[in-house]
Amino acid sequence: MIGRIAGVILHRAQDHVLIDVRGVGYIVHVSERTAASMPPAGQATALYTELLVREDLLQLFGFPTLLEKEWHRLLTSVQGVGAKVALAVLGTLGPDGLSRALALGDWSALRKAPGVGPKLAQRVVMELKDKAPAVMALGGMLTVDPGPLPDVEVIEATATQAAPIKPLPSSAQTTSDALSALGNLGYAPSEAASAVAEAAGREPGAPTATLIRAALRLLAPKE
């Protein structure tokens, strides 16, 4: 199993990159969101990877964080969601948007991804709504960059420094802390995840304490 790739980018496209690792070129499929955040050709990069093995095919899929890799694995556990469709969902919504859509049961958000129709979107939400809180709770531990880059000589003369991929801003740690706090207060994972997701949608970028208070207001019994 190839779990991480680190090397020099030889070519970068919208849906894949070609990375040279000690003379061997690896084609790594990535989401458009990930591709857009990567450094230009000739510079070093690193990605966490998932190897898809079939009888007649070997494909590598790359992710800037372990959290995104975990969401990809969860998505592909749903019948009808292949590795590339899962990438499209992540590229469209991002880890935060996906977790919010699943927690709120918002299947219409998933329909924005290429290749996802209404029936598939509804199936994804139905099957993953109760599984999503576990990944959301791990978010803080999994939102890390892919580690040190190789000590390599850049290919392009204009490239002055090997730059790591920059993960997109994420509220994973805040969400994870809020879920933990609500769990300690006795709330079930699914209802806590739904409240936190709705609160985060209303107040993007809110600190943990604010997010917890907003979620508690949503969970309070309605008079």
Contacts in CASP RR format, 6 or more apart in sequence:
PFRMAT RR
TARGET T0000
AUTHOR 0000-0000-0000
METHOD contacts of the structure
MODEL  1
MIGRIAGVILHRAQDHVLIDVRGVGYIVHVSERTAASMPPAGQATALYTE
LLVREDLLQLFGFPTLLEKEWHRLLTSVQGVGAKVALAVLGTLGPDGLSR
ALALGDWSALRKAPGVGPKLAQRVVMELKDKAPAVMALGGMLTVDPGPLP
DVEVIEATATQAAPIKPLPSSAQTTSDALSALGNLGYAPSEAASAVAEAA
GREPGAPTATLIRAALRLLAPKE
1 51 0 8 1.000
2 49 0 8 1.000
2 51 0 8 1.000
2 60 0 8 1.000
3 48 0 8 1.000
3 49 0 8 1.000
3 50 0 8 1.000
3 51 0 8 1.000
4 46 0 8 1.000
4 47 0 8 1.000
4 48 0 8 1.000
4 49 0 8 1.000
4 146 0 8 1.000
5 19 0 8 1.000
5 21 0 8 1.000
5 26 0 8 1.000
5 28 0 8 1.000
5 46 0 8 1.000
5 47 0 8 1.000
5 49 0 8 1.000
5 60 0 8 1.000
5 62 0 8 1.000
6 19 0 8 1.000
6 21 0 8 1.000
6 44 0 8 1.000
6 45 0 8 1.000
6 46 0 8 1.000
6 47 0 8 1.000
6 146 0 8 1.000
6 147 0 8 1.000
6 148 0 8 1.000
6 149 0 8 1.000
6 150 0 8 1.000
7 19 0 8 1.000
7 20 0 8 1.000
7 21 0 8 1.000
7 44 0 8 1.000
7 45 0 8 1.000
7 46 0 8 1.000
7 149 0 8 1.000
7 150 0 8 1.000
7 152 0 8 1.000
8 19 0 8 1.000
8 20 0 8 1.000
8 42 0 8 1.000
8 43 0 8 1.000
8 44 0 8 1.000
8 45 0 8 1.000
8 150 0 8 1.000
8 152 0 8 1.000
8 154 0 8 1.000
8 155 0 8 1.000
8 162 0 8 1.000
9 17 0 8 1.000
9 18 0 8 1.000
9 19 0 8 1.000
9 20 0 8 1.000
9 38 0 8 1.000
9 39 0 8 1.000
9 40 0 8 1.000
9 41 0 8 1.000
9 42 0 8 1.000
9 43 0 8 1.000
9 44 0 8 1.000
9 45 0 8 1.000
10 18 0 8 1.000
10 19 0 8 1.000
10 20 0 8 1.000
10 25 0 8 1.000
10 41 0 8 1.000
10 42 0 8 1.000
10 155 0 8 1.000
11 17 0 8 1.000
11 18 0 8 1.000
11 41 0 8 1.000
12 18 0 8 1.000
12 35 0 8 1.000
12 38 0 8 1.000
12 40 0 8 1.000
12 41 0 8 1.000
13 35 0 8 1.000
14 32 0 8 1.000
14 35 0 8 1.000
15 29 0 8 1.000
15 30 0 8 1.000
15 31 0 8 1.000
15 32 0 8 1.000
15 35 0 8 1.000
15 87 0 8 1.000
16 27 0 8 1.000
16 28 0 8 1.000
16 29 0 8 1.000
16 30 0 8 1.000
16 35 0 8 1.000
17 27 0 8 1.000
17 28 0 8 1.000
17 30 0 8 1.000
17 35 0 8 1.000
17 38 0 8 1.000
17 45 0 8 1.000
18 25 0 8 1.000
18 26 0 8 1.000
18 27 0 8 1.000
18 28 0 8 1.000
19 25 0 8 1.000
19 26 0 8 1.000
19 28 0 8 1.000
19 45 0 8 1.000
19 47 0 8 1.000
20 26 0 8 1.000
21 150 0 8 1.000
26 60 0 8 1.000
27 60 0 8 1.000
28 47 0 8 1.000
28 49 0 8 1.000
28 60 0 8 1.000
28 61 0 8 1.000
28 62 0 8 1.000
29 59 0 8 1.000
29 60 0 8 1.000
29 61 0 8 1.000
29 62 0 8 1.000
29 83 0 8 1.000
29 84 0 8 1.000
29 87 0 8 1.000
30 38 0 8 1.000
30 47 0 8 1.000
30 61 0 8 1.000
30 62 0 8 1.000
30 63 0 8 1.000
30 87 0 8 1.000
31 87 0 8 1.000
31 88 0 8 1.000
31 90 0 8 1.000
31 91 0 8 1.000
32 91 0 8 1.000
33 90 0 8 1.000
33 91 0 8 1.000
33 92 0 8 1.000
33 94 0 8 1.000
33 168 0 8 1.000
34 47 0 8 1.000
34 62 0 8 1.000
34 63 0 8 1.000
34 64 0 8 1.000
34 68 0 8 1.000
34 91 0 8 1.000
34 165 0 8 1.000
37 64 0 8 1.000
37 165 0 8 1.000
37 166 0 8 1.000
37 167 0 8 1.000
37 168 0 8 1.000
38 45 0 8 1.000
38 165 0 8 1.000
39 45 0 8 1.000
39 162 0 8 1.000
39 163 0 8 1.000
39 164 0 8 1.000
39 165 0 8 1.000
40 156 0 8 1.000
40 159 0 8 1.000
41 155 0 8 1.000
41 156 0 8 1.000
42 154 0 8 1.000
42 155 0 8 1.000
42 156 0 8 1.000
42 159 0 8 1.000
43 154 0 8 1.000
43 156 0 8 1.000
43 159 0 8 1.000
43 161 0 8 1.000
43 162 0 8 1.000
43 163 0 8 1.000
44 149 0 8 1.000
44 150 0 8 1.000
44 152 0 8 1.000
44 154 0 8 1.000
44 162 0 8 1.000
44 163 0 8 1.000
44 164 0 8 1.000
45 149 0 8 1.000
45 163 0 8 1.000
45 164 0 8 1.000
45 165 0 8 1.000
46 145 0 8 1.000
46 146 0 8 1.000
46 147 0 8 1.000
46 148 0 8 1.000
46 149 0 8 1.000
46 150 0 8 1.000
46 164 0 8 1.000
46 165 0 8 1.000
47 62 0 8 1.000
47 63 0 8 1.000
47 64 0 8 1.000
47 146 0 8 1.000
47 165 0 8 1.000
48 62 0 8 1.000
48 63 0 8 1.000
48 64 0 8 1.000
48 65 0 8 1.000
48 66 0 8 1.000
48 68 0 8 1.000
48 69 0 8 1.000
48 146 0 8 1.000
49 60 0 8 1.000
49 61 0 8 1.000
49 62 0 8 1.000
49 63 0 8 1.000
49 69 0 8 1.000
50 60 0 8 1.000
50 61 0 8 1.000
50 62 0 8 1.000
50 63 0 8 1.000
50 69 0 8 1.000
50 72 0 8 1.000
50 73 0 8 1.000
50 83 0 8 1.000
51 58 0 8 1.000
51 59 0 8 1.000
51 60 0 8 1.000
51 61 0 8 1.000
52 58 0 8 1.000
52 59 0 8 1.000
52 60 0 8 1.000
52 61 0 8 1.000
52 83 0 8 1.000
59 83 0 8 1.000
61 72 0 8 1.000
61 83 0 8 1.000
61 87 0 8 1.000
62 69 0 8 1.000
63 69 0 8 1.000
63 72 0 8 1.000
64 145 0 8 1.000
64 146 0 8 1.000
64 165 0 8 1.000
64 166 0 8 1.000
64 167 0 8 1.000
64 168 0 8 1.000
65 95 0 8 1.000
65 142 0 8 1.000
65 143 0 8 1.000
65 144 0 8 1.000
65 145 0 8 1.000
65 146 0 8 1.000
65 167 0 8 1.000
65 170 0 8 1.000
66 142 0 8 1.000
66 143 0 8 1.000
66 144 0 8 1.000
67 95 0 8 1.000
67 135 0 8 1.000
67 138 0 8 1.000
67 139 0 8 1.000
67 140 0 8 1.000
67 142 0 8 1.000
67 143 0 8 1.000
67 170 0 8 1.000
67 172 0 8 1.000
68 90 0 8 1.000
68 94 0 8 1.000
68 95 0 8 1.000
69 142 0 8 1.000
70 135 0 8 1.000
70 138 0 8 1.000
70 142 0 8 1.000
71 86 0 8 1.000
71 90 0 8 1.000
71 95 0 8 1.000
71 98 0 8 1.000
71 99 0 8 1.000
71 135 0 8 1.000
72 83 0 8 1.000
72 86 0 8 1.000
72 87 0 8 1.000
72 90 0 8 1.000
74 128 0 8 1.000
74 131 0 8 1.000
74 132 0 8 1.000
74 135 0 8 1.000
75 81 0 8 1.000
75 82 0 8 1.000
75 85 0 8 1.000
75 86 0 8 1.000
75 89 0 8 1.000
75 90 0 8 1.000
75 98 0 8 1.000
75 124 0 8 1.000
75 128 0 8 1.000
76 82 0 8 1.000
76 83 0 8 1.000
76 86 0 8 1.000
77 127 0 8 1.000
77 128 0 8 1.000
78 123 0 8 1.000
78 124 0 8 1.000
78 127 0 8 1.000
78 128 0 8 1.000
79 123 0 8 1.000
80 120 0 8 1.000
80 123 0 8 1.000
81 89 0 8 1.000
81 120 0 8 1.000
81 124 0 8 1.000
85 113 0 8 1.000
85 115 0 8 1.000
85 116 0 8 1.000
85 120 0 8 1.000
88 113 0 8 1.000
88 114 0 8 1.000
88 115 0 8 1.000
88 116 0 8 1.000
89 98 0 8 1.000
89 110 0 8 1.000
89 113 0 8 1.000
89 116 0 8 1.000
89 124 0 8 1.000
90 98 0 8 1.000
91 113 0 8 1.000
92 112 0 8 1.000
92 113 0 8 1.000
92 114 0 8 1.000
93 101 0 8 1.000
93 109 0 8 1.000
93 110 0 8 1.000
93 112 0 8 1.000
93 113 0 8 1.000
94 168 0 8 1.000
95 170 0 8 1.000
95 172 0 8 1.000
96 170 0 8 1.000
96 171 0 8 1.000
96 172 0 8 1.000
96 175 0 8 1.000
96 200 0 8 1.000
97 109 0 8 1.000
98 110 0 8 1.000
99 132 0 8 1.000
99 135 0 8 1.000
99 136 0 8 1.000
99 175 0 8 1.000
99 193 0 8 1.000
99 197 0 8 1.000
100 106 0 8 1.000
100 109 0 8 1.000
100 197 0 8 1.000
100 200 0 8 1.000
100 201 0 8 1.000
101 107 0 8 1.000
101 109 0 8 1.000
101 110 0 8 1.000
101 125 0 8 1.000
102 124 0 8 1.000
102 125 0 8 1.000
102 128 0 8 1.000
102 129 0 8 1.000
102 132 0 8 1.000
103 129 0 8 1.000
103 132 0 8 1.000
103 133 0 8 1.000
103 136 0 8 1.000
103 190 0 8 1.000
103 193 0 8 1.000
103 194 0 8 1.000
103 196 0 8 1.000
103 197 0 8 1.000
103 198 0 8 1.000
104 194 0 8 1.000
104 197 0 8 1.000
104 198 0 8 1.000
105 125 0 8 1.000
105 129 0 8 1.000
105 194 0 8 1.000
106 125 0 8 1.000
107 118 0 8 1.000
107 121 0 8 1.000
107 122 0 8 1.000
107 124 0 8 1.000
107 125 0 8 1.000
108 121 0 8 1.000
110 116 0 8 1.000
110 120 0 8 1.000
110 121 0 8 1.000
110 124 0 8 1.000
110 125 0 8 1.000
111 117 0 8 1.000
111 118 0 8 1.000
111 121 0 8 1.000
116 124 0 8 1.000
129 190 0 8 1.000
130 189 0 8 1.000
130 190 0 8 1.000
132 193 0 8 1.000
133 179 0 8 1.000
133 189 0 8 1.000
133 190 0 8 1.000
133 192 0 8 1.000
133 193 0 8 1.000
134 189 0 8 1.000
136 172 0 8 1.000
136 175 0 8 1.000
136 176 0 8 1.000
136 179 0 8 1.000
136 193 0 8 1.000
136 196 0 8 1.000
137 176 0 8 1.000
137 179 0 8 1.000
137 180 0 8 1.000
137 189 0 8 1.000
138 176 0 8 1.000
139 172 0 8 1.000
139 173 0 8 1.000
139 175 0 8 1.000
139 176 0 8 1.000
140 172 0 8 1.000
140 173 0 8 1.000
140 176 0 8 1.000
140 177 0 8 1.000
141 176 0 8 1.000
142 172 0 8 1.000
143 167 0 8 1.000
143 170 0 8 1.000
143 172 0 8 1.000
143 173 0 8 1.000
145 164 0 8 1.000
145 165 0 8 1.000
145 167 0 8 1.000
146 164 0 8 1.000
146 165 0 8 1.000
147 164 0 8 1.000
149 162 0 8 1.000
149 164 0 8 1.000
152 162 0 8 1.000
154 160 0 8 1.000
154 161 0 8 1.000
154 162 0 8 1.000
171 200 0 8 1.000
171 204 0 8 1.000
171 205 0 8 1.000
174 200 0 8 1.000
174 205 0 8 1.000
174 206 0 8 1.000
174 207 0 8 1.000
174 208 0 8 1.000
174 211 0 8 1.000
175 196 0 8 1.000
175 197 0 8 1.000
175 200 0 8 1.000
175 211 0 8 1.000
177 208 0 8 1.000
178 192 0 8 1.000
178 196 0 8 1.000
178 199 0 8 1.000
178 208 0 8 1.000
178 211 0 8 1.000
178 212 0 8 1.000
178 215 0 8 1.000
179 189 0 8 1.000
179 192 0 8 1.000
179 193 0 8 1.000
179 196 0 8 1.000
181 208 0 8 1.000
181 212 0 8 1.000
182 192 0 8 1.000
182 195 0 8 1.000
182 196 0 8 1.000
182 212 0 8 1.000
182 215 0 8 1.000
182 216 0 8 1.000
182 219 0 8 1.000
183 189 0 8 1.000
183 192 0 8 1.000
185 216 0 8 1.000
187 195 0 8 1.000
187 219 0 8 1.000
191 219 0 8 1.000
192 215 0 8 1.000
192 219 0 8 1.000
195 215 0 8 1.000
195 216 0 8 1.000
195 218 0 8 1.000
195 219 0 8 1.000
196 211 0 8 1.000
196 215 0 8 1.000
198 215 0 8 1.000
198 218 0 8 1.000
199 206 0 8 1.000
199 211 0 8 1.000
199 214 0 8 1.000
199 215 0 8 1.000
199 218 0 8 1.000
200 206 0 8 1.000
200 211 0 8 1.000
202 214 0 8 1.000
203 210 0 8 1.000
203 211 0 8 1.000
203 214 0 8 1.000
206 214 0 8 1.000
END
